[in-house]
Amino acid sequence: MRSCINVSTQKELIVIKVKEESELKEIIDALKKKLPDLKKLYKDDKTPILIAGKVLKNREMEEIKKCIKKFLDVKIDFETPQILGLHGIKKTFKKEIATSETKFIKNSLRSGQKEEFEGSIVVLGDVNGGAEVIAGENIVVLGVLRGLAHAGAKGNREAIISAASIEAPQLRIANVVKERERDEICEYIIKNMAYLDENDEIIID
């Protein structure tokens, strides 16, 4: 019988992929079999573990964390599935979002495409590298944001940028620009909201 989990190594990360149909008991049993071998690879290493694949409930995540911690004292994170739709945006907004007129883009934006609107823009897909989205108010991308996003383009410092995953090298809110290094973009923790804090710095989390 094939295991319901698959362990692989990536750059500075160990990924445990869980099959979608797996039950919690199966996952825990499979981990108990795999973790002793995984522990041998660690020695003094502290490489973090990412649990990917199956969409897990909070209780399931806690049980899996508890199981891994019995063998390895390392950071454990859970991937947010890259699913189009509002449920792909996992974090709640930290501030009141003003209502504004909204333009819906019913497809992904390719390199070279540009969308501008005085109100808010919602993209029902990805914004690929080389594409631009400029909004007077908020920007919401239901897929992955890799292109340029400029929210609050007319000076609204309360505007936000949100996406299933923010992977853009540059973000702009009002007149504030945030440049991101490649290492930050490639971090295994998915970032899906950007906003200005009280110090007028763009926070991405």
N, C-alpha and C positions, 0 to 999 in steps of 0.2 A: 504493500500500500504506500503510495507516494505521500510525502510529508505535506502538510498544509502551509508550511513556511519555507521560504528560500532565503539563505544568507549570502550576501555578496559584499565585497569591499569596494568602496569608491575613495576618491582623494579625501583623506582625513575624515572618513566616515564609514561606518558599517551599517548596511541597510538590511533590515529583516522585512521581507515582503510577505504579507499574509494573504492567502487566497480569499476572495470575496465571500465564498459560501461557507467558510470555516466557522465552527461554533467555538465559544470561549474555551470549553474543556479541551477540545482538540488542539487549540493554539497553545494552551498551557502545557499539555503533555508533550507537544512537539518541541517547545522551548526547553523543557527539562532534559530532553534528549540531546539537543544541539548545544546548549550553553556550556556544558563541561568541556567540549572540544573547543568552543570559542574562547573560553577562559585560558586555555593553553597558549593561544595566539597572543594574548594580551601582555603577559608578564607585568611590566611596570607601566604599560601604556594606558592612556586615558581616552582613547578614541571614542567619541560619542556614537550612540546608536540611534538610528532613525527607523521607526516602524511605519511601513508604507503598505499600500494595497487596500485592504478592507476598511470601510468606514466603521469606526469603533465608537461605542457609547462610552460615557465617562467612567462607568463602573468597570467596563472591560479594559479601558486604558489603565486604570488603577491596579487591576489584578495583574496585567501584563508587566507593569512597572515593578510591582512587588516581587514577581517571579524572577525578573532579570536581576534585581538588586540583591537577591540571595546569592547570586554567582558573581556579579560584576558591579563595582561601585563607580558607575560612569553616568554621564548625562544621557537621558533618554528623551527623545522627542517623537512626535507623531505628525505625519504628513497630512496636510489638508488636500484631499483629492482634487485634481484639476477638472472640475465638472462645471460646465457652463450653467449659469443660473445664479440667482441671488444667494442660494445656500452655499455657494462656493466662497462667498465673502464671510469669513468666520467671526470677525471682530465687530462688536457693537460700536457705534459712533460715540466719541467721547464728548461731543458738544451738540447743542441744538442745531439742526440743519434747517436753514430757512427754505421755505417753499419758493420755487421759481419756475418759470416756463421752461419746459424740457424738450429737447430734440432727441429723437431715438434714431440711432444708426443701426439698420437691421442686418448688418453683415460685418465681417472683420475688415480692418483697414490694412492695406498692403503698403509697402515702401513707396514713398512718393505721394501718397494720398494725404489730404489735409482737410479737416473739418473744423469750422469755426461757428460759434453761436453765442448770442448775447446772454442767454440763460444757461441752463445746465445741459450737459450732453451725457446720454447713456448709450454705450456701444454694446450691442448684443453679439459680441464675439471678441476677438483679439485685436489689439493695436500693435502691429508688427514694427520691428525696427525700421526707422526711416519714415514712418507715418507720423502725423502731427494731429493733436486734438487741442483746440484752444477754446475755452469757455469763459464767459463772464462770471459764471457761478461755479457749480460743482461738476466734477467729471466722475462717472461711474462706468467701469469696464467689467462686463460679466465674464470675460476671459482673462488672458494674460496681457499686461501692459508692458511692452518693450520699446515703444516709440516715445516721442516727446509729448508730455501732458502739461498744459498750462491752465490751471484753474484760477478763478478770480482775476481774470486778465485785465479787468477795468479797475482793479484796486481792492476787491473784496477779500479781506484777510480772514474772513470766516469760512471761506470756501474749502472744500476737501477734495482729495483724489482717492478713489477707492477702486480696487480690482481684485479678482480672484488671486492674482499674484503680481506684485509690482516688481518688474525686472528692468525698468528703464534706467539708463545711465544718467539722466538728468530729469528733475522735476521742478516745476515752477508754480508758486502760489502767490498771487498779487505780484509784487516786485521782488520777491525773494526766490533765489535760485539754489537748488541743492544738487551738487555733483556727487556721483557715487562711483567708488572704485569697483573694479571687476570682482575683487574678493568679496566685497559687501554684497554685490548682486548675486553671486554664486553661493551665498550662505544657504545652509540647508533649512533654515527656519523661514517659512514663507511670510512675506510682508504684504499686507493688503489694505493699508490705509495711510494716507499722508495728510498732515494738517499743520498749521502754524501754532506753536505754543506761545506762552505769555512773553517769551524773550524774542519773538519773531524769528524763530528757527523752525525749519521744516522737520517735523518728526515723522519717521516712517516705522510703523509697527503692525 
